[in-house]
Amino acid sequence: MNSGLAMAMQSAIGAAKTLTAISVAAPGVFTGTHDFEAADYVLLEVEGMSEVNNRIYQVLSVSTTVSFQLEAIDGSGALSTVGFAAFTSGTAKKITLGTSVVGVQDFAPSGGDAKMVDTTTVHDLVDKQQVVGATARSYSLTMQWDPANAAQAAMQAAFEANSPRAFRITWPGGRWVLFYGSVGFAAMPGGSTQGVTTTTASMALLGAPTFGF
């Protein structure tokens, strides 16, 4: 149920920690000098292993100051990187989600739909299609307009600076979704007759969302 939700926005991002390796294994081991702790959120920006690029994960465990494991997107344990592309280079940055997003009246996802191409040949009697990817993902928010609201001010600043931000939506049972993307903020109040004055915000995801509980 979409009742009692908590929404948070990135308030700080840590220095980039260079990753020297990500194993293709179950679980995947992320190698690089760091100061992360279990339960930290980290943004991965990597080349090669596109499956984790521009995604936010929660740190599951830290065995040393030079390696760590991440939580699987379903919260079932350590993230497996089996079947992922080979890592070539990248960084991890600690994300602090310290800005509460309040006054949200509606939020809606869009995108993520399968993109298909026609692979039918002149020899086929029945058309064929092949899935080649997915459409761009985004979220849109309708918020009670409040110029003094910290989250709305942060969204406008991110929009004007063209600076991506991380977001988390948490349900009362503890399940959450994390995503990272560019921010659009209208800062334009509006609404219907005798209704609440609202404004809109949007987030265009740069990577796939992750989930946990």
N, C-alpha and C positions, 0 to 999 in steps of 0.2 A: 504494500500500500504506500502511495506517495503522501504520507502524513508523518510528521515528526522528523522530517529529513534535516540533515545538517550539511551545509555547503561551505567549502573553504577554498581560498585562493592563495596562490604562492605569495609569500611576503618577503622571502629571501632565497637566494641561490648561492651555494658555496663555490669555492674555487674548483676548477676542473682538475680531477685526478686522472692522470694518464693510465690507460689500460694497456698492458703489454700482451695480454692473451685472454681469450675466452675459450674454454675447452668445449668441444662438441661431445657432450657426455650427459649421463643422467646420474647425478645432477651436474649442471654446468658450473664450472669454477671460473670466477672472474679474478684475474690477477693484475695487481697494480698497487703501488704504495698508497695507502688511504688512512683515514681516521674515522671511518664509518662504524656505527654500532648497530646491533640488531634492532629492528623496527624503524630505522631511518628510511626515508624515501629518497631514491636516487633517480636522476634523469640520465639515461644512456644516450650518447651521441656517437655512433660508431659507423665505420665503413666495413663493407664485407658482409657482416651478419645483419642483414637488413631487417630480420624478424624482430630485433630488439631496439632498432634505431628510433630515436625520438619517443621512447616510451618511458614511463615512470614505473619503477618497481619498489617493493618494500624489501629491505635487507632481512634475510631470514637468519643467517648466522655469519659470524666472523671467526675464522680459525686463526688468522694471524693478521698483522698490519699490512700484509701484501696479498691477501686473497679473501674472498667472501663469496657467499651464495645468496641467491635471490629467491623470493617466494614465488611459487607457481601462480599463474593468473587465476586459478580456481581455488587458491588457498589450501591446496592438498599437500603441500610440502615444498621441497626445493624445486626450482625451475629446471626442467630438462631442456637441453639445447640439441638433443638428438634430432637430426634431419635439418638443422639450420645450416645456412651458408657459413663458409669459413670466415672467421674474424681477421681483419687486416690492421685496423687501428681504431682508436677511439678514446673517449673520456667518460667519466661518471661524475656527476655533481649532486651534492646533497640539496634537497629541496625542503624548505620550511613552509608549511601551509598554515600561516598564522593570521590570515585575514578572513574573518567570517563574512560569508555572503548571505545577507538577510533581506527580507522583503520580497522574496521571489514568489510570484503568483503562478507562474507556469514555466516549465522547461521541457524542451522537446529535442530529441535527436533526429538527425537526418543523415542519409548516405549509408555507405557500407553495402549497398546493393551490388550484386554480381554484375560484372561487365562481360558481355559475350560477343564473340565474332562468329560470322557465318563461315563454316568450313566445308560447305556442300560442294561436291564436284559434279561434273557432268555425268559421272557414272552412277551417282546415287539416285534412288527413287524417293528417299525421304530426306528432308533437310537435316543438316547437322550443325551443331553449335559447340563452341569451346569456351569455357570460362577462362578469361585472361587477367582478371583482377577485380577490383571493387571501386565503386564511386567514392569520392571524397567524403569524409565524415565531418559532421559539425553538430554543435548544440546551439540552440537559441533560448534566451531567457526573457521573460516579461517580468519586470521588477517595479515595485512601487517607487516612484520617482522621489529621490531625496539627495539633493546636491551635497549634503553634509555627510552622507553615508560613506564610510571608509572604503568599502568594496567598490562602490560606484566610482569614487575618485581614483582608486587604483586601476580600475578597468579603463577609465578615460586616459590615464597616464600611460598605460601599456599600449593603448590604441594609438595615441599621438606619437609614441616613441617607436612604434612598430616592433614591439618587444614581446615575444611569446611568454605565456604564463602557464603554470600548472594549476589544475583544479581537482578537487575531490568532492564527491557526493556520497554521504553516508546515510544508510537506512537505519531505523531504530534497532533492528536485530543485529547490527554490526557489519552487515555487508556494505562494501563500498566500490566505487568505480573511480579510477584516476585517469586523467588525460592531460595532454600538453598541446597547446596550439596558440595561434595568433588570435588576438582579441579585437573585436569590433564593439564600440559603444556609441550609441546614438546621442545620448545626453539631450534628447528631445522629448519633453513631457507631452503627454497626450492622454486620451481616454474618451469614454462615452458619457452621455448626459448623466449627471449625478453619480458617476462612477469614480473609482479610485484613479488618481493621476498616475500613469505608468510611463516607463521608458523601456527600451530594449537593449539587449546585449547579445553578442554571438561569439562563438569560439570555433575556429576552423582547425581541426585536429591535424597535427603534423605527423603523428604516428598512431598506431592502434591503441585503444584504451586497454587498461589492465584492471583486474577485479580481485577482490579479496574479502576476507571477513575475520 
